[in-house]
Amino acid sequence: MTGQQNLSIAHKWFEAFNHHNLEQLLSLYDDDAEHFSPKLKIKKPETNGFVKGKLALQAWWHDAFETIPTLQYVVTSLTADDNRVFMEYVRKVENEADLLVAEVLEIKDGKIVFSRVYHG
């Protein structure tokens, strides 16, 4: 994959996420993809912040979309190479302070195989 192709995946990721389209979002991931989030570590300490596989991703995001219906991400920066995309965005939720977030998507054969979220 080229950096440009990986940027296209990132744009599709934001489109799916901001429309809370779980099916479209999951279609971007490999079946065995892994995801790390500090929020996962807090909300589900038994995971140590990691989930693996589409079913676990589906459960995590379904919960987020159900419990935070106003959740939206506003892209501030995207940088890609042949293997990954570095994304910076602002997490916006009604009646909450904005949160600056960085996330890395590792991509192989057109699918996200690993993602890691960074924020305070």
Secondary structure, DSSP 4 states (H G I P E B T S, - for coil): --HHHHHHHHHHHHHHHHTT-HHHHHTTEEEEEEEE-HHHHHH-GGGTTEEESHHHHHHHHHHHHHH-TT-EEEEEEEEE-SSEEEEEEEEE-TTS--EEEEEEEEEETTEEEEEEEE--
